[in-house]
Protein backbone atom coordinates (compact mmCIF):
# COMPACT_ATOMS: atom_id res chain seq x y z
CA UNK A 1 0.00 0.00 0.00
CA UNK A 2 1.54 3.31 -1.04
CA UNK A 3 0.02 6.25 0.82
CA UNK A 4 0.95 9.87 -0.03
CA UNK A 5 0.64 12.31 2.89
CA UNK A 6 1.37 15.95 3.82
CA UNK A 7 0.48 17.23 0.39
CA UNK A 8 -0.50 20.69 -0.79
CA UNK A 9 -4.12 20.01 -1.68
CA UNK A 10 -7.41 21.85 -1.66
CA UNK A 11 -9.01 19.52 0.85
CA UNK A 12 -7.41 20.36 4.19
CA UNK A 13 -8.58 17.02 5.62
CA UNK A 14 -6.41 15.18 3.10
CA UNK A 15 -3.45 16.97 4.61
CA UNK A 16 -3.83 15.40 8.05
CA UNK A 17 -0.87 13.25 9.04
CA UNK A 18 -1.66 9.55 8.86
CA UNK A 19 1.34 7.84 10.39
CA UNK A 20 -0.04 8.27 13.90
CA UNK A 21 -3.11 6.18 13.10
CA UNK A 22 -1.34 3.63 10.94
CA UNK A 23 1.49 3.23 13.44
CA UNK A 24 -0.85 1.38 15.77
CA UNK A 25 -2.73 -0.74 13.23
CA UNK A 26 -1.93 -4.39 14.12
CA UNK A 27 0.14 -6.50 11.68
CA UNK A 28 0.92 -3.56 9.39
CA UNK A 29 4.52 -2.54 8.90
CA UNK A 30 5.05 1.16 8.16
CA UNK A 31 7.97 2.24 5.98
CA UNK A 32 8.83 5.81 5.12
CA UNK A 33 10.37 6.95 1.83
CA UNK A 34 13.07 9.59 2.10
CA UNK A 35 16.75 9.58 1.10
CA UNK A 36 18.66 8.77 -2.07
CA UNK A 37 17.13 5.30 -2.37
CA UNK A 38 13.57 6.30 -1.58
CA UNK A 39 12.26 4.66 -4.76
CA UNK A 40 14.23 1.50 -4.04
CA UNK A 41 12.74 1.28 -0.56
CA UNK A 42 9.66 -0.44 -1.95
CA UNK A 43 11.67 -3.59 -2.73
CA UNK A 44 11.52 -4.77 0.89
CA UNK A 45 7.75 -4.24 1.25
CA UNK A 46 7.16 -6.19 -1.97
CA UNK A 47 9.22 -9.10 -0.68
CA UNK A 48 7.87 -8.96 2.87
CA UNK A 49 5.28 -11.66 3.69
CA UNK A 50 3.27 -9.23 5.85
CA UNK A 51 1.21 -6.23 4.70
CA UNK A 52 3.28 -3.04 4.47
CA UNK A 53 2.16 0.59 4.18
CA UNK A 54 4.66 2.87 2.45
CA UNK A 55 4.15 6.51 3.45
CA UNK A 56 5.17 9.09 0.86
CA UNK A 57 5.52 12.83 1.24
CA UNK A 58 4.50 14.40 -2.06
CA UNK A 59 6.37 17.59 -1.20
CA UNK A 60 9.58 15.60 -1.66
CA UNK A 61 8.69 14.32 -5.14
CA UNK A 62 10.61 17.12 -6.84
CA UNK A 63 13.53 17.22 -4.39
CA UNK A 64 16.83 15.91 -5.85
CA UNK A 65 18.94 13.49 -3.82
CA UNK A 66 22.42 12.09 -4.38
CA UNK A 67 22.21 8.55 -5.73
CA UNK A 68 24.45 5.69 -4.66
CA UNK A 69 25.21 3.45 -7.67
CA UNK A 70 24.71 0.44 -5.38
CA UNK A 71 20.94 0.91 -5.45
CA UNK A 72 20.83 -0.26 -9.08
CA UNK A 73 21.47 -3.81 -7.84
CA UNK A 74 18.11 -5.57 -7.57
CA UNK A 75 19.25 -7.16 -4.31
CA UNK A 76 20.02 -3.79 -2.70
CA UNK A 77 17.53 -3.56 0.18
CA UNK A 78 16.66 -1.06 2.90
CA UNK A 79 15.58 -3.28 5.78
CA UNK A 80 12.24 -2.76 7.46
CA UNK A 81 12.61 -1.81 11.11
CA UNK A 82 16.14 -0.43 10.88
CA UNK A 83 16.84 3.28 11.36
CA UNK A 84 19.88 5.03 9.89
CA UNK A 85 22.22 7.58 11.45
CA UNK A 86 22.64 9.98 8.56
CA UNK A 87 24.73 12.52 10.48
CA UNK A 88 26.86 11.48 13.47
CA UNK A 89 27.11 13.88 16.42
CA UNK A 90 27.91 13.96 20.12
CA UNK A 91 25.88 16.76 21.74
CA UNK A 92 22.23 15.92 20.99
CA UNK A 93 20.22 13.19 19.26
CA UNK A 94 17.40 14.20 16.92
CA UNK A 95 14.98 11.72 15.40
CA UNK A 96 12.75 12.23 12.39
CA UNK A 97 11.34 10.72 9.25
CA UNK A 98 10.28 11.88 5.80
CA UNK A 99 10.34 15.66 5.25
CA UNK A 100 11.37 16.27 8.87
CA UNK A 101 14.77 14.68 8.19
CA UNK A 102 15.61 17.45 5.75
CA UNK A 103 14.51 20.03 8.34
CA UNK A 104 16.80 18.47 10.94
CA UNK A 105 19.76 18.43 8.56
CA UNK A 106 19.29 22.12 7.78
CA UNK A 107 19.05 22.90 11.49
CA UNK A 108 22.08 20.73 12.24
CA UNK A 109 24.11 22.65 9.66
CA UNK A 110 23.28 25.94 11.42
CA UNK A 111 24.05 24.48 14.84
CA UNK A 112 27.41 23.20 13.59
CA UNK A 113 28.43 26.84 13.10
CA UNK A 114 27.96 27.26 16.86
CA UNK A 115 30.06 24.20 17.64
CA UNK A 116 27.03 21.97 18.38
CA UNK A 117 27.30 18.51 16.82
CA UNK A 118 23.84 17.06 16.18
CA UNK A 119 23.32 13.35 15.56
CA UNK A 120 20.47 12.96 13.05
CA UNK A 121 18.56 9.67 12.89
CA UNK A 122 16.23 8.84 10.01
CA UNK A 123 13.69 6.32 11.33
CA UNK A 124 12.84 4.98 7.86
CA UNK A 125 10.37 2.55 9.49
CA UNK A 126 7.66 3.58 11.96
CA UNK A 127 6.62 0.03 12.78
CA UNK A 128 8.62 -1.84 13.80
CA UNK A 129 10.44 1.01 15.51
CA UNK A 130 14.23 0.78 15.82
CA UNK A 131 14.52 1.72 19.50
CA UNK A 132 17.99 0.18 19.75
CA UNK A 133 19.51 2.81 17.45
CA UNK A 134 17.68 5.61 19.30
CA UNK A 135 18.64 4.35 22.77
CA UNK A 136 22.31 3.89 21.87
CA UNK A 137 22.48 7.40 20.42
CA UNK A 138 20.82 8.96 23.48
CA UNK A 139 23.24 7.15 25.79
CA UNK A 140 26.03 8.83 23.84
CA UNK A 141 24.65 12.37 23.54
CA UNK A 142 22.44 12.48 26.71
CA UNK A 143 19.90 14.70 24.92
CA UNK A 144 16.97 13.88 22.64
CA UNK A 145 14.78 15.92 20.34
CA UNK A 146 11.99 15.08 17.92
CA UNK A 147 10.96 17.40 15.09
CA UNK A 148 7.30 16.75 14.36
CA UNK A 149 4.43 14.29 14.02
CA UNK A 150 2.63 12.09 16.54
CA UNK A 151 5.11 9.23 16.71
CA UNK A 152 7.35 11.54 18.74
CA UNK A 153 5.17 10.87 21.78
CA UNK A 154 5.73 7.14 21.36
CA UNK A 155 9.51 7.61 21.20
CA UNK A 156 9.41 9.80 24.31
CA UNK A 157 7.42 7.15 26.18
CA UNK A 158 9.76 4.34 25.20
CA UNK A 159 12.81 6.30 26.31
CA UNK A 160 11.15 7.06 29.65
CA UNK A 161 10.26 3.38 30.17
CA UNK A 162 13.77 2.20 29.36
CA UNK A 163 17.03 2.44 31.26
CA UNK A 164 17.99 4.99 28.62
CA UNK A 165 15.99 7.56 30.61
CA UNK A 166 18.75 7.74 33.22
CA UNK A 167 21.22 8.84 30.55
CA UNK A 168 19.27 12.02 29.74
CA UNK A 169 20.67 15.33 30.98
CA UNK A 170 17.55 17.27 29.95
CA UNK A 171 13.91 16.52 29.13
CA UNK A 172 13.04 15.21 25.67
CA UNK A 173 11.94 18.13 23.53
CA UNK A 174 9.45 18.03 20.67
CA UNK A 175 9.30 20.62 17.90
CA UNK A 176 5.85 20.05 16.43
CA UNK A 177 3.60 21.60 13.85
CA UNK A 178 0.97 23.95 15.21
CA UNK A 179 -2.38 22.43 16.21
CA UNK A 180 -4.35 23.52 13.14
CA UNK A 181 -5.33 21.89 9.83
CA UNK A 182 -2.38 22.21 7.48
CA UNK A 183 -2.92 25.43 5.48
CA UNK A 184 -3.08 25.36 1.70
CA UNK A 185 -1.33 28.71 1.21
CA UNK A 186 2.44 28.18 1.12
CA UNK A 187 3.11 31.18 3.38
CA UNK A 188 0.76 29.83 6.04
CA UNK A 189 2.12 26.31 5.62
CA UNK A 190 5.62 27.59 6.37
CA UNK A 191 4.31 29.14 9.57
CA UNK A 192 2.53 25.93 10.58
CA UNK A 193 5.31 23.41 9.91
CA UNK A 194 8.66 23.44 11.79
CA UNK A 195 11.56 25.01 9.94
CA UNK A 196 15.32 24.91 10.54
CA UNK A 197 15.13 28.00 12.76
CA UNK A 198 12.75 26.12 15.09
CA UNK A 199 15.21 23.23 15.28
CA UNK A 200 18.06 25.56 16.18
CA UNK A 201 16.01 27.25 18.91
CA UNK A 202 14.88 23.93 20.42
CA UNK A 203 18.33 22.31 20.46
CA UNK A 204 19.90 25.45 21.90
CA UNK A 205 17.32 25.47 24.70
CA UNK A 206 17.72 21.74 25.46
CA UNK A 207 21.48 22.10 25.72
CA UNK A 208 21.09 25.13 27.98
CA UNK A 209 23.04 27.41 25.65
CA UNK A 210 22.29 31.06 24.94
C-alpha positions in Angstrom: 0.0 0.0 0.0 1.5 3.3 -1.0 0.0 6.3 0.8 0.9 9.9 0.0 0.6 12.3 2.9 1.4 15.9 3.8 0.5 17.2 0.4 -0.5 20.7 -0.8 -4.1 20.0 -1.7 -7.4 21.9 -1.7 -9.0 19.5 0.9 -7.4 20.4 4.2 -8.6 17.0 5.6 -6.4 15.2 3.1 -3.5 17.0 4.6 -3.8 15.4 8.1 -0.9 13.3 9.0 -1.7 9.6 8.9 1.3 7.8 10.4 0.0 8.3 13.9 -3.1 6.2 13.1 -1.3 3.6 10.9 1.5 3.2 13.4 -0.8 1.4 15.8 -2.7 -0.7 13.2 -1.9 -4.4 14.1 0.1 -6.5 11.7 0.9 -3.6 9.4 4.5 -2.5 8.9 5.0 1.2 8.2 8.0 2.2 6.0 8.8 5.8 5.1 10.4 6.9 1.8 13.1 9.6 2.1 16.8 9.6 1.1 18.7 8.8 -2.1 17.1 5.3 -2.4 13.6 6.3 -1.6 12.3 4.7 -4.8 14.2 1.5 -4.0 12.7 1.3 -0.6 9.7 -0.4 -2.0 11.7 -3.6 -2.7 11.5 -4.8 0.9 7.8 -4.2 1.3 7.2 -6.2 -2.0 9.2 -9.1 -0.7 7.9 -9.0 2.9 5.3 -11.7 3.7 3.3 -9.2 5.8 1.2 -6.2 4.7 3.3 -3.0 4.5 2.2 0.6 4.2 4.7 2.9 2.5 4.2 6.5 3.5 5.2 9.1 0.9 5.5 12.8 1.2 4.5 14.4 -2.1 6.4 17.6 -1.2 9.6 15.6 -1.7 8.7 14.3 -5.1 10.6 17.1 -6.8 13.5 17.2 -4.4 16.8 15.9 -5.9 18.9 13.5 -3.8 22.4 12.1 -4.4 22.2 8.6 -5.7 24.4 5.7 -4.7 25.2 3.5 -7.7 24.7 0.4 -5.4 20.9 0.9 -5.5 20.8 -0.3 -9.1 21.5 -3.8 -7.8 18.1 -5.6 -7.6 19.2 -7.2 -4.3 20.0 -3.8 -2.7 17.5 -3.6 0.2 16.7 -1.1 2.9 15.6 -3.3 5.8 12.2 -2.8 7.5 12.6 -1.8 11.1 16.1 -0.4 10.9 16.8 3.3 11.4 19.9 5.0 9.9 22.2 7.6 11.5 22.6 10.0 8.6 24.7 12.5 10.5 26.9 11.5 13.5 27.1 13.9 16.4 27.9 14.0 20.1 25.9 16.8 21.7 22.2 15.9 21.0 20.2 13.2 19.3 17.4 14.2 16.9 15.0 11.7 15.4 12.7 12.2 12.4 11.3 10.7 9.2 10.3 11.9 5.8 10.3 15.7 5.3 11.4 16.3 8.9 14.8 14.7 8.2 15.6 17.5 5.7 14.5 20.0 8.3 16.8 18.5 10.9 19.8 18.4 8.6 19.3 22.1 7.8 19.0 22.9 11.5 22.1 20.7 12.2 24.1 22.7 9.7 23.3 25.9 11.4 24.1 24.5 14.8 27.4 23.2 13.6 28.4 26.8 13.1 28.0 27.3 16.9 30.1 24.2 17.6 27.0 22.0 18.4 27.3 18.5 16.8 23.8 17.1 16.2 23.3 13.3 15.6 20.5 13.0 13.1 18.6 9.7 12.9 16.2 8.8 10.0 13.7 6.3 11.3 12.8 5.0 7.9 10.4 2.6 9.5 7.7 3.6 12.0 6.6 0.0 12.8 8.6 -1.8 13.8 10.4 1.0 15.5 14.2 0.8 15.8 14.5 1.7 19.5 18.0 0.2 19.7 19.5 2.8 17.5 17.7 5.6 19.3 18.6 4.4 22.8 22.3 3.9 21.9 22.5 7.4 20.4 20.8 9.0 23.5 23.2 7.2 25.8 26.0 8.8 23.8 24.6 12.4 23.5 22.4 12.5 26.7 19.9 14.7 24.9 17.0 13.9 22.6 14.8 15.9 20.3 12.0 15.1 17.9 11.0 17.4 15.1 7.3 16.8 14.4 4.4 14.3 14.0 2.6 12.1 16.5 5.1 9.2 16.7 7.4 11.5 18.7 5.2 10.9 21.8 5.7 7.1 21.4 9.5 7.6 21.2 9.4 9.8 24.3 7.4 7.2 26.2 9.8 4.3 25.2 12.8 6.3 26.3 11.1 7.1 29.7 10.3 3.4 30.2 13.8 2.2 29.4 17.0 2.4 31.3 18.0 5.0 28.6 16.0 7.6 30.6 18.8 7.7 33.2 21.2 8.8 30.5 19.3 12.0 29.7 20.7 15.3 31.0 17.5 17.3 30.0 13.9 16.5 29.1 13.0 15.2 25.7 11.9 18.1 23.5 9.5 18.0 20.7 9.3 20.6 17.9 5.8 20.1 16.4 3.6 21.6 13.9 1.0 24.0 15.2 -2.4 22.4 16.2 -4.4 23.5 13.1 -5.3 21.9 9.8 -2.4 22.2 7.5 -2.9 25.4 5.5 -3.1 25.4 1.7 -1.3 28.7 1.2 2.4 28.2 1.1 3.1 31.2 3.4 0.8 29.8 6.0 2.1 26.3 5.6 5.6 27.6 6.4 4.3 29.1 9.6 2.5 25.9 10.6 5.3 23.4 9.9 8.7 23.4 11.8 11.6 25.0 9.9 15.3 24.9 10.5 15.1 28.0 12.8 12.8 26.1 15.1 15.2 23.2 15.3 18.1 25.6 16.2 16.0 27.3 18.9 14.9 23.9 20.4 18.3 22.3 20.5 19.9 25.5 21.9 17.3 25.5 24.7 17.7 21.7 25.5 21.5 22.1 25.7 21.1 25.1 28.0 23.0 27.4 25.7 22.3 31.1 24.9 
